[in-house]
Amino acid sequence: MFRLVWDGRPGPAEDPAPDALPLGARHADEALALARLTRPGPFGPRTIEMGAYFGLFDDGRLVAMAGERTTAGPYREISGVCTHPDYQGRGYAKRLMQKVILRQLARGEIPFLHVMSANQAAHDFYLRMGFRDYCETVVRVVTPL
């Protein structure tokens, strides 16, 4: 997988997704279902408790989300970026990521994220968003027996 880090450019000047709602425990099942459908990376039933997650809804249905997870010193991970296939191409992921980036930069944090090497479309999207490749690492998935 690639680890990408924000390249230092200024973030958005204002919130590009004021209509995005904070996700909480009552959204956990819906967020997990969206993550299972789109496979943005590791995402469990309690992932949205690890940081601020935001979602866009259509008629009460979660159709896109993004949030933040782990920290490492000044670095804060962007996580769970995904859009339901029926809603892709509308800029939802970009708006949600910019919202999270704006919040992280305002707190003096440096955004970073991971993407699987085989996911070229997502990798290219993150580069266009303002991230740069930091490194490529091997991933091993370990599951309980």
C-alpha positions as CSV (number, residue, x, y, z in Angstrom):
1,M,0.0,0.0,0.0
2,F,1.0,3.6,-0.4
3,R,1.2,6.0,2.5
4,L,0.5,9.5,1.4
5,V,1.1,12.8,3.3
6,W,-0.4,16.2,2.8
7,D,2.0,18.2,0.7
8,G,1.8,21.4,2.8
9,R,-0.3,23.5,0.5
10,P,-3.1,25.6,2.2
11,G,-6.3,23.7,2.7
12,P,-9.7,24.9,1.7
13,A,-10.6,28.4,2.9
14,E,-14.1,27.4,4.1
15,D,-16.0,24.2,4.8
16,P,-16.9,22.6,1.5
17,A,-19.4,20.3,3.0
18,P,-21.5,22.2,5.5
19,D,-24.4,19.8,4.8
20,A,-22.3,16.8,6.0
21,L,-23.5,15.4,9.3
22,P,-21.3,14.1,12.1
23,L,-21.6,10.3,12.3
24,G,-22.2,8.7,15.7
25,A,-23.1,5.4,17.3
26,R,-26.6,5.5,15.7
27,H,-24.9,5.5,12.2
28,A,-22.5,2.7,12.9
29,D,-24.4,0.0,11.1
30,E,-25.0,2.2,8.1
31,A,-21.3,3.3,8.0
32,L,-20.2,-0.3,8.3
33,A,-22.5,-1.4,5.5
34,L,-21.2,1.4,3.2
35,A,-17.6,0.4,4.0
36,R,-18.3,-3.2,3.3
37,L,-19.8,-2.3,0.0
38,T,-17.0,0.0,-1.1
39,R,-14.0,-1.4,0.7
40,P,-12.0,1.7,1.6
41,G,-9.7,-0.2,3.9
42,P,-9.9,-1.5,7.5
43,F,-13.3,-0.4,8.9
44,G,-15.0,-2.1,11.9
45,P,-18.2,-1.6,13.8
46,R,-16.6,1.0,16.2
47,T,-14.2,2.8,13.7
48,I,-16.3,5.9,13.8
49,E,-15.6,6.2,17.5
50,M,-11.9,6.8,16.7
51,G,-12.3,10.3,15.5
52,A,-14.6,12.7,13.7
53,Y,-16.5,11.1,10.8
54,F,-18.9,12.9,8.6
55,G,-21.5,11.7,6.2
56,L,-23.6,12.9,3.3
57,F,-27.2,11.6,3.2
58,D,-29.8,11.3,0.5
59,D,-33.4,10.9,1.8
60,G,-32.0,9.7,5.1
61,R,-29.6,7.2,3.6
62,L,-25.8,7.4,4.1
63,V,-24.3,7.7,0.6
64,A,-20.7,9.0,1.4
65,M,-18.5,9.4,4.4
66,A,-14.9,10.3,5.4
67,G,-13.3,10.8,8.8
68,E,-10.2,10.5,10.8
69,R,-8.7,7.7,12.8
70,T,-5.2,7.3,14.3
71,T,-2.6,9.9,15.2
72,A,1.2,9.7,15.2
73,G,2.8,12.8,16.6
74,P,1.6,15.7,14.4
75,Y,0.1,13.4,11.8
76,R,-3.6,12.5,11.7
77,E,-5.0,9.8,9.5
78,I,-7.9,10.3,7.1
79,S,-10.0,7.2,7.0
80,G,-13.1,5.6,5.6
81,V,-13.3,7.7,2.5
82,C,-16.1,6.1,0.4
83,T,-19.1,6.8,-1.7
84,H,-21.9,4.5,-2.6
85,P,-21.5,3.4,-6.3
86,D,-24.8,5.0,-7.2
87,Y,-23.5,8.4,-6.0
88,Q,-20.0,8.4,-7.4
89,G,-18.8,11.2,-9.6
90,R,-20.6,13.9,-7.8
91,G,-17.6,15.2,-5.8
92,Y,-18.9,13.8,-2.4
93,A,-15.5,12.2,-1.4
94,K,-13.6,15.3,-2.4
95,R,-15.9,17.6,-0.3
96,L,-15.8,15.3,2.7
97,M,-12.0,15.0,2.5
98,Q,-11.6,18.7,2.2
99,K,-13.8,19.1,5.3
100,V,-11.6,16.7,7.3
101,I,-8.4,18.3,6.0
102,L,-9.6,21.8,6.9
103,R,-10.3,20.7,10.5
104,Q,-7.0,18.9,10.8
105,L,-4.9,21.8,9.4
106,A,-6.8,24.2,11.8
107,R,-5.6,22.0,14.7
108,G,-2.0,22.1,13.4
109,E,-2.1,18.4,12.3
110,I,-0.7,17.0,9.1
111,P,-3.2,14.8,7.2
112,F,-2.0,11.4,5.9
113,L,-3.8,8.4,4.5
114,H,-3.2,4.9,3.1
115,V,-4.4,3.4,-0.2
116,M,-3.8,0.0,-1.6
117,S,-1.3,0.0,-4.5
118,A,-3.7,-1.8,-6.8
119,N,-6.3,1.0,-6.4
120,Q,-4.8,3.3,-9.0
121,A,-8.0,5.5,-9.3
122,A,-8.0,6.4,-5.6
123,H,-4.2,6.9,-5.6
124,D,-4.5,9.4,-8.5
125,F,-7.4,11.1,-6.8
126,Y,-5.4,11.6,-3.5
127,L,-2.4,13.0,-5.5
128,R,-4.7,15.5,-7.2
129,M,-6.2,16.4,-3.8
130,G,-2.8,17.6,-2.6
131,F,-1.2,14.5,-1.1
132,R,2.2,13.2,-2.0
133,D,3.6,9.7,-1.8
134,Y,5.6,9.1,1.3
135,C,6.3,5.4,1.0
136,E,5.0,2.1,-0.2
137,T,4.8,-0.8,2.2
138,V,3.8,-4.4,2.3
139,V,0.4,-5.2,3.9
140,R,-0.3,-8.4,5.8
141,V,-3.9,-9.0,6.8
142,V,-4.2,-11.0,10.0
143,T,-7.5,-12.5,11.0
144,P,-8.4,-14.5,14.1
145,L,-8.9,-18.2,13.7
